[in-house]
Amino acid sequence: MAKNYSNEFKEQVLRECRELDNTALVARRHEVSRNTIYTWQRKAKENGSVKPLSRDRDKRVKEIKKRLKNMSTENDQLKRLLADKELELAILRDLRDQSDPQ
């Protein structure tokens, strides 16, 4: 029997899968088939979201632009986070080398 899950529910499940990195556990917790979650993940990768795009061309273009902007913002945040982590590693390496010269 096919169930219709809300987009919010799908996003919550996918977010939990990313956080826990265990699709089987999340599937059991929410009583959803792993294959269903894998399908949601594939569609989210293809479309950038689990929400379907509108059939109206103007609305679809507007939604794609919005998704692109969100992805760009997230990408910038991730780049800053990576730069911070690289700086932390460099500092830790310097401290290690100073306290344990060989």
N, C-alpha and C positions, 0 to 999 in steps of 0.2 A: 504494500500500500504506500503510495507516494504521499509524503507530507510536505506542506509548504512552510518553510521556516522563514522568519522575518530576517531582513538584511542585518538588523542589529544583532540578532542571535548569531548569525553566520560570522559577523565580524568579531564578536566576543569569542567564539570558538576558535577562530583562526588566530586571534591574539594570544589566547591561552596556549595553542599549539606552538607558537613562536617562543613564548616565554618558557614553557616547560620542556620544549623539544621532545615531546612524547605524544604523538597523535593517538596512539592506542589508549593511553590513560584518559585523555580528554574525551575521546569517543565514548568510553565506558561511563565517564562521569556524566555526560550529557545524553547518554543513551542514543547515540547517533552512530551509524555505520562508519568505519574508517574510510571506506571507499567514497562515501558521501563527502567526508571532509577533504579527501584528496581531490575530489572534483571541484569543491569550493576553492581549494588552494590553486588548482590549475587555472580556473576561471579568473581568480583574483590576480594571478600573474599576467594573464593575457590581457585583461581589461584594466588593471590597476585598482580594481575594487570588486566586491561581490555584488554591488548594485548594478543592475542592468542599465544600459544606456537607452535614452529615449529614442523613439522612432522618428520623431520630428528632428529634422536636420539642424535647425538653429539651436534647439535645446541640447542636442547631442554635442555639437561643437562647443557650446558654452560649458557643458559638463566636462568635456575632455580638457579644455583649457584650465578649468578649476582643478582637475586631478593632476595635470601637469605642474601647475603652480604648487600644489601641496607636495608633490614628489620632489620638486626642486628645493622647497623649503626644508623638507626632511633630509635631503641629500646634503644641503649646506650644514645642517645641524650635525649630521654624522661626520662630515669632514672636520668640523671644529672639535668634536669629541675625539676623533682619531689623532688630530694634531696634539691635543692635550695629553693623550695617553703616550704618544711618542716622546713628548717633552718630559713626562714623568719617568719614562724608561731611561732617557738620556741622563737625567739627573741621578737616578738610582745607579746607573752604570758608573758615573763619575764618582759617586760616593763609595761604591764598592772598590773601584780602582785606587782611590786615595787611602782607604782604610786597610787594604790588603794588597800592597804592591808586591809584585813578584818579578 
